[in-house]
Amino acid sequence: MTDPVTKGLSKKIADTILAGFDRHFSFFTKITRGARKRFENADWEGERKASRERIKFYDIRVKDAIRSLNKLFDLDNFSGALWFDVKREYVQLIQDHNQPELAETFYNSVFCARFHRDYFDNDYIFVRSVVSTEFIESDKPSYHVYYPARRGFRASIRQVMIDGGFKLAFENLDRDVRNIIQALIKQAFPRPRRAHLNFQFQVISTVFYRNKAAYIVGKCINADQEIPFAIPILNNEQGSIYADTIIIGTKGLSRLFEFSYVYFMVDHPVPSSIVSFLRKLMPSRSKEDLYSAIGLHKQGKTDFYRDFLHHLKHSEDELINAPGIKGMVMAVFTLPSYPYVFKVIRDRFPPPKKVTRQQVQNAYQLVKQHDRVGRMADTLEYSHVALPRKRFSTDLLEELYATCENSIAEEGEHIVIEHLYIERRMTPLNIAVVRADDKTLDRLMRSYGQAIKELAAANIFPGDLLLKNFGLTGQGQGRVVFYDYDEICYLTECNFRKIPPPRYPEDEFAAEPWFSIGPRDIFPEEFASFLFVEERTRQSFLKYHKDLLDADFWIKKQENIRAGIYEDVFPYSQRIRFDRTD
């Protein structure tokens, strides 16, 4: 039995940690709630800044909570009995909490930052969640229901739009409603079908904000038919808003919530209810994907790691070197039965690489905080990760000890990796190109060039444009995404130049260039010959993206960015956008 003194102390410690979490979530909610005002004010730079700042909040609040613990309690020496009771008290505190799963993750972060990994088990931290998130009650419902059979199809859609709660007026609400209805009839209900008595729309009660758009998300239900949808709302920057299109079906929504986009701003007191609703719309999207998508990336990390540990326990295959060309900066390995790759920074980088370890870490942090415009893979970052030694193949262990010795250690039956990056496994573009027929090659090269252009629009230059640094989402059938960040930089930091004409005919045959080259100088006209060994691939690329070889193209992008002009990059096809003529 716990003595009264220990019980009182454990309760106070638990109270302090939960107060730290509640403070964090209040800051998170405040900046998230401001998304509507930023959208209505067309404050795109403010939205980018808010997105970056919100990502930083979590680690700051964890450090604040640790400082409070250190100030209030003498916790230098670990006491198993005390922390066992602290966790038990904490469980009681979060039983009726609106964000119990997030509070568990915050507790884990505080404990793991404070104590050695020897104590990272379910006695002291939440390796497994203990509080159910099912049916959490809150003042704000997770979704609203609309019944077209009662109020009419047009009136229901109109109310869905009005209930978005925008302060700005719609440019032409009748036109938008008409466009939405026509698209639904054409795409969702192409065959005449009697509306079921229970025909309804279920719409998430909070709007999803990201970049320059707001999204109303829900589903149509007609008997046994359920069709997810999202309605992008855009600001015309002239004092009103409009529906740009309606995205219909699981495939379109899955792209909207893909891991290569910046996180949404979604204001709701019970995030688990939003995630639960979204999982029904997109069964292929995991819980960790969706928590990350709505800005709760630490919860996404927690759920990913729980899932990975479960998979390790119920699988037998070995961790192996990832297929493809070995990277100079990262050692990359994978578990064939699990759709992710694991990256460890090498101890030394051979020429021509000139980056440092800190620069590589900074580059990955830049990507985490930047607008990824659907063209950069999100990365999960972990420290001091322990994996069973017996699951490493001999070749992989030899590779890690030869090139990453400073980042790994053996502790008992585990290999502990000091710093680990985890990304969704994709088919490397260079491998896809080799396998492609002419039609597929054209599609790949068109998407590859478009990825580079969209990154440029977001003020990103990949640095190393080689095909091996890009991959294909969705088992090699999806979109081209960049995933190797060690040379990434802001586009505005680059100096794009045209190659000066030779002074003499002999200059073209000289071993050294006849002009000076600075560390930030880039000569786009060299891209085609440098990037494409095969003529077939080069010609396919030039068919769509010859402008990328012109320094003026890049200089114009830089001028736009410096002038505060942000290009639209849509997470849906241009073909489905509505005609806005009245």
C-alpha positions as CSV (number, residue, x, y, z in Angstrom):
1,M,0.0,0.0,0.0
2,T,1.2,3.5,-0.9
3,D,2.0,5.6,2.2
4,P,0.2,9.0,2.4
5,V,3.4,11.0,1.9
6,T,4.3,9.2,-1.3
7,K,0.7,9.4,-2.5
8,G,0.6,13.1,-2.0
9,L,3.9,13.6,-3.8
10,S,2.9,11.4,-6.8
11,K,-0.4,13.3,-7.1
12,K,1.4,16.6,-7.1
13,I,3.8,15.4,-9.8
14,A,1.0,14.1,-11.9
15,D,-0.9,17.4,-11.5
16,T,2.2,19.3,-12.6
17,I,2.7,17.3,-15.8
18,L,-1.0,17.5,-16.7
19,A,-0.9,21.2,-16.1
20,G,2.0,21.4,-18.5
21,F,0.0,19.5,-21.2
22,D,-3.1,21.6,-20.7
23,R,-1.0,24.7,-21.1
24,H,0.5,23.3,-24.3
25,F,-2.9,22.4,-25.8
26,S,-4.3,25.9,-25.0
27,F,-1.4,27.5,-27.0
28,F,-1.9,24.9,-29.8
29,T,-5.7,25.7,-29.9
30,K,-5.2,29.5,-29.9
31,I,-2.9,29.5,-32.9
32,T,-5.0,26.9,-34.7
33,R,-8.2,28.9,-34.1
34,G,-6.6,31.9,-35.7
35,A,-6.5,30.1,-39.1
36,R,-10.0,31.3,-40.0
37,K,-9.0,35.0,-39.5
38,R,-5.7,34.5,-41.4
39,F,-7.7,32.9,-44.3
40,E,-10.3,35.6,-44.4
41,N,-7.6,38.3,-44.3
42,A,-5.6,36.5,-47.0
43,D,-2.7,36.6,-44.6
44,W,-0.7,33.9,-46.3
45,E,2.6,34.9,-44.8
46,G,1.0,34.9,-41.4
47,E,-0.4,31.4,-42.0
48,R,3.1,30.1,-43.0
49,K,4.6,31.7,-39.9
50,A,1.8,30.2,-37.6
51,S,2.3,26.7,-39.1
52,R,6.1,26.9,-38.4
53,E,5.6,28.2,-34.9
54,R,2.9,25.6,-34.0
55,I,5.3,22.8,-34.8
56,K,7.8,24.2,-32.3
57,F,5.3,24.5,-29.5
58,Y,5.4,21.0,-28.3
59,D,9.1,20.7,-27.4
60,I,9.0,24.1,-25.8
61,R,6.1,23.1,-23.5
62,V,7.8,19.8,-22.6
63,K,10.9,21.7,-21.5
64,D,8.6,24.1,-19.5
65,A,7.0,21.1,-17.7
66,I,10.4,19.7,-16.9
67,R,11.6,23.0,-15.5
68,S,8.5,23.1,-13.3
69,L,9.1,19.6,-12.0
70,N,12.8,20.4,-11.2
71,K,11.8,23.6,-9.4
72,L,9.1,22.0,-7.3
73,F,10.5,18.5,-6.6
74,D,13.7,16.7,-5.9
75,L,13.7,14.1,-8.7
76,D,17.4,13.6,-9.5
77,N,17.3,10.0,-8.2
78,F,14.9,7.7,-10.0
79,S,12.4,6.0,-7.7
80,G,10.5,3.1,-9.3
81,A,7.8,3.1,-6.6
82,L,7.2,6.8,-6.9
83,W,6.9,6.9,-10.7
84,F,4.7,3.8,-10.7
85,D,2.3,5.8,-8.5
86,V,2.7,9.0,-10.5
87,K,1.6,7.2,-13.6
88,R,-1.4,5.7,-11.7
89,E,-2.4,9.1,-10.4
90,Y,-2.1,10.5,-13.9
91,V,-4.4,7.8,-15.3
92,Q,-7.0,8.9,-12.9
93,L,-6.6,12.6,-13.9
94,I,-7.2,11.9,-17.6
95,Q,-10.1,9.6,-17.3
96,D,-12.6,12.4,-18.2
97,H,-10.1,14.5,-20.2
98,N,-11.0,15.6,-23.8
99,Q,-7.5,14.8,-25.1
100,P,-6.4,11.8,-23.0
101,E,-4.3,10.2,-25.7
102,L,-2.4,13.5,-26.2
103,A,-1.9,13.8,-22.5
104,E,-0.4,10.3,-22.4
105,T,2.0,11.3,-25.1
106,F,3.0,14.5,-23.3
107,Y,3.6,12.5,-20.1
108,N,5.9,10.1,-22.1
109,S,7.8,13.0,-23.5
110,V,8.4,14.5,-20.1
111,F,9.5,11.2,-18.5
112,C,11.7,10.1,-21.4
113,A,13.5,13.5,-21.5
114,R,14.1,13.2,-17.7
115,F,15.2,9.6,-17.2
116,H,17.3,6.8,-18.8
117,R,15.7,4.5,-21.4
118,D,16.1,1.6,-19.0
119,Y,12.8,2.8,-17.5
120,F,10.9,3.1,-20.7
121,D,8.4,0.3,-20.1
122,N,4.7,0.2,-19.4
123,D,5.2,0.4,-15.6
124,Y,6.4,4.0,-16.0
125,I,5.2,5.3,-19.3
126,F,2.3,4.7,-21.7
127,V,3.8,2.1,-24.0
128,R,0.2,1.1,-24.4
129,S,-2.7,3.6,-24.1
130,V,-4.9,3.0,-21.1
131,V,-7.8,5.5,-21.7
132,S,-10.3,4.9,-24.4
133,T,-11.1,7.8,-26.8
134,E,-14.4,6.3,-27.9
135,F,-17.5,8.4,-27.3
136,I,-15.8,11.4,-25.6
137,E,-18.4,14.0,-24.9
138,S,-17.8,17.6,-25.6
139,D,-19.9,20.8,-26.1
140,K,-18.9,20.8,-29.8
141,P,-20.1,17.8,-31.8
142,S,-17.6,16.2,-34.1
143,Y,-20.0,16.4,-37.1
144,H,-23.3,17.8,-38.2
145,V,-26.0,15.8,-40.1
146,Y,-28.1,17.2,-43.0
147,Y,-31.2,15.5,-44.4
148,P,-31.9,16.4,-48.1
149,A,-35.1,14.2,-48.0
150,R,-36.5,16.7,-45.5
151,R,-35.2,20.1,-46.4
152,G,-34.2,19.5,-50.1
153,F,-30.9,18.8,-51.8
154,R,-30.1,22.5,-52.6
155,A,-31.1,23.8,-49.2
156,S,-28.9,21.1,-47.5
157,I,-25.8,22.0,-49.5
158,R,-26.4,25.7,-49.0
159,Q,-26.6,25.1,-45.2
160,V,-23.4,23.0,-45.3
161,M,-21.7,26.0,-46.8
162,I,-23.2,28.6,-44.4
163,D,-22.3,26.4,-41.4
164,G,-18.6,26.7,-42.3
165,G,-18.9,29.9,-40.2
166,F,-17.0,32.2,-42.5
167,K,-17.3,35.9,-41.8
168,L,-16.7,36.8,-45.5
169,A,-19.6,36.6,-47.9
170,F,-19.6,34.1,-50.7
171,E,-18.9,35.5,-54.1
172,N,-21.9,33.7,-55.5
173,L,-23.4,31.1,-53.2
174,D,-26.2,30.1,-55.6
175,R,-23.6,29.3,-58.3
176,D,-21.4,27.4,-55.9
177,V,-24.3,25.3,-54.7
178,R,-25.4,24.6,-58.3
179,N,-21.8,23.5,-59.2
180,I,-21.5,21.2,-56.2
181,I,-24.9,19.5,-56.9
182,Q,-24.0,19.0,-60.5
183,A,-20.7,17.4,-59.6
184,L,-22.3,15.2,-57.0
185,I,-24.9,13.9,-59.4
186,K,-22.3,13.3,-62.1
187,Q,-19.6,11.7,-60.0
188,A,-21.3,10.3,-56.9
189,F,-24.7,9.3,-58.3
190,P,-24.2,8.8,-62.1
191,R,-27.1,6.4,-62.4
192,P,-30.6,7.5,-61.4
193,R,-31.3,6.1,-58.0
194,R,-34.1,6.8,-55.6
195,A,-33.0,8.7,-52.5
196,H,-33.2,6.5,-49.5
197,L,-35.3,7.7,-46.6
198,N,-32.1,8.1,-44.6
199,F,-30.2,10.0,-47.3
200,Q,-28.0,12.4,-45.5
201,F,-24.8,14.4,-45.4
202,Q,-22.5,14.1,-42.4
203,V,-20.0,17.0,-42.3
204,I,-17.2,17.5,-39.8
205,S,-18.2,20.4,-37.6
206,T,-14.9,22.3,-38.0
207,V,-13.3,23.6,-41.1
208,F,-9.8,22.4,-42.2
209,Y,-7.4,25.2,-43.1
210,R,-4.1,24.8,-45.0
211,N,-2.1,27.2,-47.0
212,K,-4.5,29.4,-49.0
213,A,-7.6,27.2,-48.7
214,A,-10.3,26.1,-46.3
215,Y,-11.9,22.7,-46.6
216,I,-15.3,21.5,-45.6
217,V,-15.0,17.7,-45.2
218,G,-17.7,15.1,-44.9
219,K,-19.6,12.3,-46.6
220,C,-22.8,11.5,-48.4
221,I,-24.8,8.5,-47.2
222,N,-27.6,6.9,-49.3
223,A,-28.7,3.5,-48.1
224,D,-25.5,1.4,-48.2
225,Q,-23.6,3.9,-50.3
226,E,-21.1,6.2,-48.5
227,I,-19.1,8.7,-50.5
228,P,-16.5,11.0,-48.9
229,F,-16.0,14.5,-50.1
230,A,-14.2,17.8,-49.4
231,I,-15.1,21.2,-50.7
232,P,-12.1,23.6,-51.0
233,I,-13.1,27.2,-50.3
234,L,-10.8,29.9,-51.7
235,N,-10.4,33.6,-51.0
236,N,-10.6,35.8,-54.1
237,E,-8.6,38.4,-52.2
238,Q,-11.3,41.0,-53.1
239,G,-13.4,40.6,-50.1
240,S,-15.3,37.4,-50.7
241,I,-14.9,33.6,-50.9
242,Y,-16.0,30.8,-53.3
243,A,-16.1,27.0,-53.7
244,D,-13.3,26.1,-56.0
245,T,-14.5,22.5,-56.6
246,I,-15.7,19.4,-54.7
247,I,-13.3,16.5,-54.2
248,I,-15.3,13.3,-54.4
249,G,-14.2,9.8,-53.4
250,T,-11.6,8.1,-51.2
251,K,-8.8,8.5,-53.7
252,G,-9.2,12.3,-53.9
253,L,-9.4,12.7,-50.2
254,S,-6.4,10.4,-49.6
255,R,-4.3,12.7,-51.8
256,L,-5.6,15.7,-49.8
257,F,-4.4,14.1,-46.6
258,E,-1.1,12.7,-48.0
259,F,2.1,12.8,-46.0
260,S,3.7,15.2,-48.4
261,Y,1.6,18.2,-47.4
262,V,2.0,20.6,-44.5
263,Y,-0.3,20.0,-41.5
264,F,-3.9,21.2,-41.4
265,M,-5.2,23.7,-38.9
266,V,-8.2,22.0,-37.3
267,D,-9.8,23.5,-34.2
268,H,-11.7,20.9,-32.1
269,P,-11.6,20.0,-28.4
270,V,-11.7,16.3,-29.1
271,P,-9.1,15.5,-31.8
272,S,-9.7,11.8,-31.5
273,S,-13.3,12.2,-32.8
274,I,-12.0,14.0,-35.9
275,V,-9.4,11.3,-36.5
276,S,-12.1,8.6,-36.0
277,F,-14.4,10.3,-38.6
278,L,-11.5,10.7,-41.1
279,R,-10.5,7.0,-40.8
280,K,-14.0,6.0,-42.0
281,L,-13.6,8.3,-45.0
282,M,-10.1,6.9,-45.8
283,P,-9.7,3.4,-44.5
284,S,-6.2,3.1,-46.0
285,R,-5.0,6.1,-43.9
286,S,-3.6,5.0,-40.5
287,K,-4.4,6.7,-37.3
288,E,-0.8,8.0,-37.1
289,D,-1.1,9.5,-40.6
290,L,-4.3,11.4,-39.7
291,Y,-3.1,12.7,-36.3
292,S,-0.1,14.1,-38.1
293,A,-2.2,15.5,-40.9
294,I,-4.2,17.6,-38.4
295,G,-1.1,19.0,-36.8
296,L,-0.6,16.6,-33.9
297,H,2.6,15.1,-35.2
298,K,3.8,14.0,-31.8
299,Q,0.7,11.9,-31.4
300,G,1.4,10.5,-34.9
301,K,4.9,9.5,-33.8
302,T,3.5,7.8,-30.7
303,D,0.9,5.8,-32.6
304,F,3.5,4.9,-35.3
305,Y,5.9,3.6,-32.8
306,R,3.2,1.5,-31.1
307,D,2.2,0.1,-34.4
308,F,5.9,-0.6,-35.3
309,L,6.6,-2.4,-32.0
310,H,3.4,-4.5,-32.6
311,H,4.5,-5.4,-36.1
312,L,8.0,-6.4,-34.9
313,K,6.5,-8.7,-32.4
314,H,4.3,-10.4,-35.0
315,S,6.8,-10.7,-37.8
316,E,10.1,-12.5,-38.5
317,D,11.8,-10.8,-41.4
318,E,15.1,-9.0,-41.0
319,L,16.0,-5.4,-41.3
320,I,18.1,-5.0,-44.4
321,N,19.8,-2.4,-46.5
322,A,17.3,-0.6,-48.6
323,P,17.4,-1.4,-52.3
324,G,18.8,1.1,-54.8
325,I,21.8,3.4,-54.9
326,K,23.5,3.9,-51.6
327,G,23.3,7.5,-50.3
328,M,26.5,9.3,-49.4
329,V,25.0,11.0,-46.4
330,M,22.5,8.5,-45.0
331,A,22.6,4.8,-44.4
332,V,19.1,3.6,-45.3
333,F,17.5,0.3,-44.2
334,T,14.1,-1.2,-44.2
335,L,11.9,-4.1,-43.0
336,P,10.5,-5.6,-46.1
337,S,7.2,-6.4,-44.4
338,Y,6.7,-2.8,-43.2
339,P,6.1,0.1,-45.6
340,Y,8.8,2.5,-44.2
341,V,12.5,3.2,-44.5
342,F,14.9,4.1,-41.7
343,K,17.7,6.6,-42.1
344,V,20.8,7.1,-40.0
345,I,23.3,9.9,-40.7
346,R,26.7,8.5,-41.6
347,D,29.8,9.5,-39.6
348,R,31.7,10.9,-42.7
349,F,30.5,12.1,-46.1
350,P,32.8,11.4,-49.1
351,P,33.4,14.1,-51.7
352,P,31.8,15.9,-53.4
353,K,29.5,16.2,-50.3
354,K,30.5,19.2,-48.2
355,V,27.6,19.4,-45.7
356,T,28.1,18.7,-41.9
357,R,26.0,16.5,-39.7
358,Q,24.3,19.6,-38.1
359,Q,23.5,21.0,-41.6
360,V,21.8,17.7,-42.4
361,Q,19.7,17.8,-39.2
362,N,18.8,21.4,-39.9
363,A,17.7,20.5,-43.4
364,Y,15.3,17.9,-42.1
365,Q,14.0,20.4,-39.6
366,L,13.5,22.9,-42.4
367,V,11.3,20.4,-44.3
368,K,9.3,19.6,-41.2
369,Q,8.4,23.3,-40.7
370,H,8.1,24.3,-44.3
371,D,5.2,24.1,-46.7
372,R,5.8,20.8,-48.5
373,V,3.2,21.5,-51.3
374,G,2.6,17.8,-51.7
375,R,6.2,17.3,-53.0
376,M,8.3,16.5,-49.9
377,A,7.9,13.5,-47.7
378,D,7.1,14.1,-44.0
379,T,9.7,12.5,-41.7
380,L,9.3,11.0,-38.3
381,E,12.4,11.8,-36.1
382,Y,13.3,9.7,-33.1
383,S,16.2,9.7,-30.6
384,H,17.7,6.7,-28.8
385,V,15.7,4.0,-30.6
386,A,16.3,0.5,-29.4
387,L,15.7,-2.3,-31.9
388,P,16.3,-6.0,-31.4
389,R,19.8,-7.0,-32.5
390,K,18.5,-10.3,-33.8
391,R,16.3,-8.5,-36.4
392,F,19.3,-6.9,-38.1
393,S,20.8,-8.7,-41.1
394,T,24.5,-9.3,-41.1
395,D,25.1,-7.1,-44.1
396,L,23.1,-4.2,-42.5
397,L,25.0,-4.4,-39.2
398,E,28.3,-4.4,-41.1
399,E,27.2,-1.3,-43.0
400,L,26.1,0.5,-39.8
401,Y,29.3,-0.3,-37.9
402,A,31.4,0.7,-40.9
403,T,29.7,4.1,-41.6
404,C,27.5,5.0,-38.6
405,E,29.5,3.8,-35.6
406,N,29.2,7.1,-33.8
407,S,25.4,6.8,-33.9
408,I,24.8,3.2,-32.7
409,A,25.5,1.2,-29.6
410,E,24.8,-2.2,-28.3
411,E,22.9,-2.5,-25.1
412,G,22.1,-6.1,-24.1
413,E,20.1,-7.6,-26.9
414,H,19.3,-4.3,-28.6
415,I,21.0,-2.0,-31.0
416,V,20.4,1.6,-29.9
417,I,20.4,4.3,-32.6
418,E,21.1,7.8,-31.4
419,H,19.2,9.6,-34.1
420,L,16.8,8.0,-36.6
421,Y,14.6,9.4,-39.4
422,I,11.7,7.3,-40.6
423,E,9.9,7.9,-44.0
424,R,7.2,6.2,-46.0
425,R,8.9,3.8,-48.4
426,M,8.6,4.8,-52.0
427,T,9.8,3.5,-55.4
428,P,12.9,5.5,-56.3
429,L,12.3,7.5,-59.5
430,N,15.5,6.3,-61.1
431,I,14.3,2.7,-60.8
432,A,10.8,3.5,-62.0
433,V,12.3,5.3,-65.1
434,V,14.4,2.2,-66.0
435,R,11.2,0.0,-66.0
436,A,9.0,2.5,-67.8
437,D,7.5,2.2,-71.3
438,D,7.4,5.4,-73.3
439,K,3.9,6.4,-72.1
440,T,4.8,5.9,-68.4
441,L,8.1,7.6,-68.9
442,D,6.3,10.7,-70.2
443,R,4.0,10.7,-67.1
444,L,7.0,10.3,-64.8
445,M,9.1,13.1,-66.4
446,R,6.1,15.4,-66.5
447,S,5.5,14.8,-62.8
448,Y,9.2,15.1,-61.9
449,G,9.5,18.5,-63.5
450,Q,6.2,19.7,-62.0
451,A,7.5,18.6,-58.6
452,I,10.6,20.8,-59.1
453,K,8.4,23.8,-60.2
454,E,6.0,23.4,-57.2
455,L,9.0,23.3,-54.8
456,A,10.4,26.4,-56.4
457,A,7.0,28.1,-55.9
458,A,7.3,27.3,-52.2
459,N,10.8,28.8,-52.1
460,I,12.6,25.4,-52.0
461,F,15.5,24.3,-54.2
462,P,16.2,20.6,-53.7
463,G,20.0,21.0,-54.3
464,D,20.6,17.5,-55.7
465,L,18.1,17.0,-58.5
466,L,19.2,13.5,-59.4
467,L,16.3,11.1,-60.0
468,K,17.4,8.8,-57.2
469,N,16.5,11.5,-54.7
470,F,12.8,11.5,-55.8
471,G,10.3,8.7,-55.3
472,L,6.8,7.6,-56.3
473,T,4.0,7.4,-53.7
474,G,1.4,4.6,-53.7
475,Q,3.4,1.5,-54.7
476,G,5.1,3.3,-57.6
477,Q,1.9,4.5,-59.2
478,G,1.4,7.8,-57.5
479,R,3.0,11.3,-57.6
480,V,6.7,12.2,-57.6
481,V,7.9,13.3,-54.2
482,F,11.4,14.6,-53.1
483,Y,12.9,12.8,-50.1
484,D,16.6,13.4,-49.8
485,Y,17.2,16.7,-47.9
486,D,20.9,17.0,-47.2
487,E,21.5,19.7,-49.8
488,I,18.1,21.4,-49.7
489,C,18.0,25.2,-49.3
490,Y,15.7,28.2,-49.9
491,L,15.4,29.1,-53.5
492,T,16.1,32.7,-52.6
493,E,19.6,31.7,-51.3
494,C,20.6,30.5,-54.8
495,N,22.4,32.5,-57.5
496,F,21.0,31.3,-60.8
497,R,23.3,32.2,-63.7
498,K,23.7,31.7,-67.4
499,I,27.0,30.2,-68.6
500,P,29.1,33.1,-70.0
501,P,30.1,32.7,-73.7
502,P,33.6,31.4,-74.2
503,R,36.4,34.0,-74.6
504,Y,38.2,31.9,-77.2
505,P,37.3,28.7,-79.1
506,E,39.8,26.7,-76.9
507,D,37.8,27.6,-73.7
508,E,35.1,25.0,-74.5
509,F,37.7,22.2,-74.5
510,A,39.6,23.3,-71.4
511,A,39.6,21.0,-68.3
512,E,38.6,24.0,-66.1
513,P,35.7,26.5,-66.7
514,W,36.7,29.8,-68.1
515,F,34.5,31.7,-65.6
516,S,34.4,32.0,-61.8
517,I,31.9,29.8,-59.9
518,G,30.6,30.8,-56.4
519,P,29.4,28.4,-53.8
520,R,25.8,29.3,-54.4
521,D,26.0,29.5,-58.2
522,I,23.7,27.3,-60.2
523,F,23.7,26.9,-64.0
524,P,20.3,25.5,-65.1
525,E,21.3,25.0,-68.7
526,E,23.5,22.1,-67.5
527,F,20.6,20.3,-65.9
528,A,19.6,18.1,-68.9
529,S,23.1,16.8,-69.6
530,F,23.9,16.3,-65.9
531,L,20.6,14.6,-64.8
532,F,19.8,12.3,-67.7
533,V,22.2,9.7,-68.9
534,E,19.7,8.2,-71.4
535,E,18.6,10.3,-74.4
536,R,15.1,8.8,-74.2
537,T,14.7,10.2,-70.7
538,R,16.2,13.6,-71.6
539,Q,13.9,14.1,-74.5
540,S,10.8,13.1,-72.5
541,F,11.8,15.7,-69.8
542,L,12.4,18.5,-72.4
543,K,9.0,17.8,-74.0
544,Y,7.4,19.3,-70.9
545,H,10.0,21.3,-68.9
546,K,12.5,23.0,-71.2
547,D,11.9,26.2,-69.2
548,L,13.7,24.6,-66.2
549,L,16.9,25.0,-68.2
550,D,16.6,28.7,-68.4
551,A,18.1,30.8,-65.6
552,D,15.4,33.5,-66.2
553,F,12.7,31.0,-65.1
554,W,14.4,30.6,-61.7
555,I,15.2,34.3,-61.3
556,K,11.5,35.1,-61.9
557,K,10.4,32.7,-59.2
558,Q,12.8,34.4,-56.8
559,E,11.4,37.8,-57.7
560,N,7.9,36.6,-57.0
561,I,8.8,35.2,-53.6
562,R,10.6,38.3,-52.6
563,A,7.6,40.4,-53.7
564,G,5.3,38.3,-51.5
565,I,3.6,36.6,-54.4
566,Y,2.6,33.1,-53.4
567,E,1.6,30.8,-56.3
568,D,-1.3,28.5,-55.9
569,V,-0.4,24.8,-55.7
570,F,-3.6,22.7,-55.6
571,P,-3.8,19.3,-54.0
572,Y,-6.3,18.2,-56.7
573,S,-6.5,18.2,-60.5
574,Q,-7.0,21.5,-62.3
575,R,-9.5,19.7,-64.5
576,I,-12.1,19.4,-61.7
577,R,-12.1,23.1,-60.8
578,F,-15.5,24.9,-61.2
579,D,-16.3,27.4,-63.9
580,R,-16.9,30.6,-61.9
581,T,-18.7,32.5,-64.7
582,D,-22.2,33.3,-63.5
